[in-house]
């Protein structure tokens, strides 16, 4: 896997960074590999899993608020 840093900087002859950074973007498939993005669940199962997880970490939030967020 090739690593792409979030931001790249220009460097001088002494290898010190200077100037504005440049953002580097890539797709999740390029970053993690196509095989890591395959799951054995339906979109509705994934939705319920996300809602369940958010209910655990945000116990004060109502279920309606969490579903609106998702």
C-alpha positions in Angstrom: 0.0 0.0 0.0 1.3 3.4 -0.9 0.9 6.0 1.7 -0.2 9.5 0.8 0.2 12.1 3.5 -2.7 14.4 4.2 -0.7 17.5 3.3 2.5 18.1 1.4 4.9 20.9 1.8 7.6 22.4 -0.3 11.1 21.9 1.1 14.2 23.9 0.8 17.7 22.6 0.1 18.1 21.8 3.8 14.8 19.8 3.7 12.9 22.3 5.9 9.3 22.8 5.1 8.1 26.2 4.0 5.0 27.8 2.4 1.4 26.7 2.2 0.7 23.0 2.3 -1.0 21.2 -0.5 -3.8 18.7 0.3 -3.5 15.3 -1.3 -6.6 13.2 -1.8 -7.2 9.7 -2.8 -10.2 7.3 -2.9 -10.8 4.8 0.0 -10.2 2.0 -2.5 -6.7 3.4 -3.3 -5.9 3.9 0.3 -7.2 0.7 1.9 -7.4 -1.6 -1.1 -10.5 -2.8 -2.8 -10.7 -6.0 -0.7 -10.9 -4.1 2.6 -14.1 -2.3 1.5 -16.2 -5.4 0.9 -18.7 -6.2 3.6 -21.2 -9.0 4.0 -24.2 -6.9 5.1 -27.0 -5.0 3.4 -27.2 -1.2 3.5 -30.1 -1.4 5.9 -28.0 -3.6 8.3 -25.2 -1.1 8.1 -27.6 1.8 8.8 -28.9 0.0 11.9 -25.4 -0.7 13.0 -24.4 2.9 12.7 -27.6 4.0 14.7 -26.8 1.5 17.4 -23.2 2.6 17.7 -24.3 6.3 18.0 -26.9 5.4 20.6 -24.1 3.8 22.7 -21.7 6.8 22.5 -24.5 9.5 22.6 -26.8 8.2 25.3 -28.4 11.6 25.8 -29.5 11.9 22.2 -32.9 10.8 21.2 -33.3 8.0 18.6 -35.1 10.5 16.3 -32.2 12.9 16.5 -29.7 10.2 15.8 -31.7 8.9 12.8 -31.9 12.5 11.4 -28.1 12.8 11.8 -27.4 9.5 10.0 
